Amino acid sequence: MESQERGVPTVFVIPLIQFFVGCLLFVALLYGKRDLVILTLLVLGLVTGVRVWTRISLSGLRYRSMVDKQKLFPDEKLTLRVGAENKKFLPIWLQVIIPVSGLIHLPAPSPDKLLKKESSLLWFQRTRFSWELTAQKRGVHHIGPFHLLAGDLFSFFTRVKRVDESYEVIVYPRMVPLKPFSLQRRDFFGIPGARSPVQDPVYILGTRDYQHGQPAKYIHWKASARHNRLQEKVLESTQQEKVLLVVDVDPFVKQNAEKEFEQTLEIVASLAARLDRKGHAVGLMTNCAVVGRHSAVVPMARSHEQLSALLEVLARVQMKSQRTIIDLLRDGLILTWGSSCVYFSYEEDSSTAAAQEYFRRSKIPVLFFACRPRVPAEGDGPRVHRDIHYLEEISFGIAEAG
């Protein structure tokens, strides 16, 4: 970012005018015009002084910034605070300029997406600027880098300092109300609900000190070596459902269905939150491109951080395809017995057929959701899946909009 221009507060800062003042000083000295000499010397001395003043204005300037939250939902607000301290005897003028990228609503209309505030700082004085921003849409947005403009109190000249500090703001998909529906479940030991006395050896919640009388197969040998005492595995009970949420982006890209894609992500996020509240192990798999160095696959698990990790991936995904969904299913993760799947796509197509065949061979029950019914073309075969459902069957918001 180049130095910010604030207009010309006086014509004497223009180099051409300074040249004429110098010429006038020479003529005044040549003809002995004392008053004119004093006037020109004052002008040139003032300009030279404020130049030196501006040159040292950034020295001794301390800066700090913070945001109160970096992960939020649409329409939620975050507060950005910037503090500055002038730790020298020389007073300065200060302006803070912060670029804001992405769909974050600014407190005042700004065509260049910049936050700007300015203040004068006396010797050893502090000041603080704050802005309240509103997240408008799902995605990854950035605040920064920060630019500090400082100069003399008359603001004749300014110097700019770039602070390579920025904040990444994650905006999750919007939560929408869902209609009740049931998943076909397949429990590992066949006794559903909290009454089950059997623990599922596939899912390990953690470790604890070994309790005498427990079978030796429950001993966690690596954890025991690390803690220098016997540790046993804490296993999840069999009543836990394991649900994998799958989003196939290819049909959305082919139809350029950005609005439907965002609606689908909102439903997936809301469904993940509902399943997490019920204590189910939830996972996510999508072939979307992901912003940043994050995987598009979240393995099925049950923990305090699972929902946050899943929502962050949904916030980072883009309507771009990395690979086919069937290749990702084959290479992404291993689906164990007892898992079920909820598959989301724009419409019923060949990729849905391939996914249906994959889940049938893996003996994984799957529930298909699409944004719209399939429009058969001439020569098309029969429907891929007879029991495919549509988003309005699960979301109140889409049903009302329709």
N, C-alpha and C positions, 0 to 999 in steps of 0.2 A: 504493500500500500504506500502510495506516495504521500508526501507532506500535504496536510489538509490546508487549503486556502480559505481564509476567513474574510477575504476582501482586503483592500488597502486602506488602513486607518489614517494614513498620512501620505502625501505625495513624496515626502522626503526619503522614503525607503526605496524609491525607484532609482536604479543606478544612473539613469540619464539625468534625473533631477539633481542627484548628488554631484554629478560632473559639472552641471551648470552652477551649483552652489560653490564648488571649488574654483571655477573660473571667476565667479563674483568675488570670492575671497582674494584671489590674485589681483584683480582690478582694484579692490579696496586698499590692499597693501601698497599697490603701485602709486595710487593717488593720495594715500594717507587719510582715507575715510575711516575714522576710528569707530564710529557707531556701526557702520556696515561691517567692519572687521569683527567686532564683538558679536553681532548677530549671526554672521556666517559661521564663526567658531562655535557658537552655542548650538547651531543646527547640526554641524558636523560632529561635535562632541556628543550630542544627544544620540545621534544615529550610531556612532561607534560604541557608546556605552551600552545601549540596548542590545547591540549585537553580542557584546561580551556577556551581558546579562543572560541572553537567550542561550548562549553556548554552554553555560554552566547550570542552566535551569533544570536539566534532567539529573544532575548529580545530587545525591542525597535524597532522592525521591523514592520512597518505599511504597510498594503496591501489593495488594492482596485481593482475591476474589473468591466467591463461593456461590453455589446454588443449593437451595434447600432440598431438592430432589432431582434425580436423574432418570428415574423410571416412573412413568405415570400413564394414565389412561386419557383418551381424548376428552377435551373440555376441562381437564384438570389444570390447575395453575401451578406455576413454579416461580420462585423469586430469585432473581440474580442480584447479588450485592457486590459492589466494588468499593474498596477502601484505599485511600491514598494518604500519605504523610510526608510533609516537607520538612526534612531533618536538616535544615540549614538556616542561616540568618537572612538569606535573600528571599523575599516573597516572589511568587511566580503565579502565572495563569496556567490552568490545566484543563484539558479536554480529554474525555475518554470516548473512544469510538470502538464499537463491538459489532462485527458482522454476524448476522443470524441467518443460517441457511435452513431450508426445509420449511414445512408448513407449521410455523409457530407464530401465533398472532401477536403482533407488537402492540404496546399500549397506545401508540398513535400511528396513523398511516405513514408508511415510509416506503417510497418506491424502490429505494436502493437497499432495503432490508438491513439498515444500520441502526444501532442504538447509540445515541449521542447525548452526553451531558457535559457541562463545563462548570468551573468554579475558580475562584481566586484563593490562593493559599498564602497566608502570612508565614512568618518564621515559626518553625516547629508546630505548625497547625495541621490538624487532620480533617479529612472530609470523607463523606460516604455517599455513594450513589446507589440507587436500587431501582429495579424494573420488575414488574409483574407480567409474566408471559403466559400465554394460554396455548396448550397443545391442541391443534385442530384435526390432525389426521395421524393414523398409524404410520410408523416408520422410524428411521434413525435420523436425528437432526443434530446439528452442531452449533455451538455458541462459541465464537472466537475464530481466530486468535485476536488478542486485545491490542489496541494501538493507543499509546499515550502521546498527546501533543502538549508540549510545555513551552513557555516563553515568558517574556517580560509582562508586567502588569498592564502595559499599554497595548499589548498584543501586536506590536509592530512586526516582530519576527517570531517564528515557531520552529521547534525541532520535534521530530517524531521518533518514538521508540516502539518497536514491535515486541510484544511479549508472546512468545510461542507457547501459549497456554489456551486450551480449548476444552469444552465440556461436550461429551456425547450424551444426548438425551434420547432415551428409548421410550417410545410411545406404543403401548400395547394395543392390540385390537379392542374395539369397543365391546363391552359385555351386553348381550341382548337376552331377553327372556326366552326360554325354551319350553316347548310342550313336553309333557312326560312321554317317555317311550322306554321300552325294555330291550336289553341286549340278550342275545342267546348266549348263555354261559355254559362253561364246561369245567367244573371244578376238578382239581387234581386227584382228590381222594373221594369225591362224590357226596360230601356232606356240606351243604351250603350254610351260610349264616354264622353268627357269633357262637352258636352252640357247638361248633366243631371243636373236638379236643385234639385234632391232628394238626401238626405243623408242617408247612410246605418246605421241604429241604432245598427247593430251587432258589428261594428268595431269602437272603440273609440281611437282616436289619442292622446288625452290629455284633459286638462282642461284649462279654462280661467275664468276671472271675468264674472259674470252673466250679460248679456245684457238685459235691460228692454224690454219687449215685446215678449221675447222668451217663448215658452210653459214651464210650470213647470216640465214636464216630462224630460226635458234636464238638470235639476239641479242635480249636483253630490253632494249628501248629505255628504258623507264621506270626500271628499276634502273640502267642505265648513266648516265642523267642524274642520278640521285640520288647515285651513288658517284663521278661525274665520271671514269669509265673504263668501257670496254666490259665488259658482263656477258652471259653466255649462260645459257640455261635448262638446268636439270638435270631430265631427264625420267625418268619411271618406265618400267621395262621392260614389255613386253607380257604377261609371264607373270602379271601381277597380276590377280586376280579382283576384280570390283567387285560387292559384295553389299549390297542394300538390305533391311533388316529392317522389316517393316510390322506394326503392332499396331492392330487395329480394336476399339475399346472399346464400340461401340454394342451388340453382342449381349451383352456382359457386363453392361451396365447394364440391358438389358431383362430378363435372367434373374436379376438381383441376385446374380451369381456372383462374389463377392469372393474366395473361396478360390481358384477357378480362375484369376482374374485375376492374383493374386499368383504362382501357379505358372507362368503363362505368362511373366510378367516375369522370373522366375528363369531360365527356359529361354532367353529372348531374351538376357539378360545373359551367360549361360554360352556361348551360341553366338557372340555378339560377341567374347568373350574368345578363343575357339578360333580364329575366323577372323583375329583380329588377330595371334595368335601365328604363324599360317601366312603372315603378310605380305600379307593381302588388304586391299583398301580396303573399309571397312565404313561404312554409313550407317544412319540410323534415321528412321522416319516414323510418327507416331501421331496420332490425333485426340483423345487424352486432354487434359483440362485439366492445366496445369502450374503448380506452386507457384512464385511469383516471376516475375520478368521474363525468362523463358527461352523459347526457341522449342521447339516439339515436333518440329522437323525438324533432324536432324544430317546435313549433306551427306556423301556418300561421299568418304572421303579416307583416306590412310595417313600417319600421323604418330605421334609419341610421345604427344601429348595426345588423340588421337582416341578411344581406348577410355575414358579418364577422362571426356571430355565426354559420350560416349554413356551411360555408367553413371550420370552425374549426372542426365541427363534421365530415365532410368528410375527413379531415386530420387525425382524430383520429380513424376512423373505421378500423377494421381488417377483414380479410376474414375468420371469424369465426361466427357461428350462435349462438344466444342466445335463440331464440324461433322461432316458425313459424310466418310467416308474417301475416297470417289471425288472429292469437291470438293478435298480436300487433295492427292490425287495429281495432279490437273490443275493446281493452282496452286502446289504445294510446291516441286518441283525438276524439273530436266530429266534424264531417264534417257538416258545415252549408250549407243551400241552397245558390247557387251561386258559390260553389266551383267546381273545376275540378281537375283531377289527371293525372299525367304522371308516368307510372309504368315501371320499368326497371328490367329485369331478364336475365339470361343467355340463357334460351330456354323456349319454351312453355311446361308447365307441369301441374301437378295436382294443385300445389299452385297457378298458374296463373288462373286456372279454379275457384278455391275457391275465389280468389280476384275479378274476374269478376262477380261472383254471388253476392258478398258482395256489390260491387259498384252499381250493377243493382238494388238491393233492397234499397239501400240508395239514388237512383236516382241521382248518381254522374257520370257525363261523364268522361270517362277514355280513355287514349291513351296508348297502350302497345308497348314497345320496347324490342327486344331480340337481343342477339349477333349472334345467328345462327338459321336457320330454324329447326323445330322439325324433328327428324328422327324417323318416326313411327315404332314401333316394331310390331311383329306379334300378332294379337289379340287386338291391340289398337283401341280405339274408334275414332270418328271423331275429327277434330281439336278443340281445346278449344275455340279459338277466331279467327274469320275469318279475322278481320282487324288488326292483329298484324303486327308491322313494325320492321325493322331491323336497327341496328346502322348506317350502311352505308347510310341510307336514311336521316339521320340528320347531320352526321359529314363528313366534307370534308376530314379530315385526314385519316379516316378508308377507305373511298372510294379510296383514292390515294394509300394507303398501299395494298389494295386488288388488 
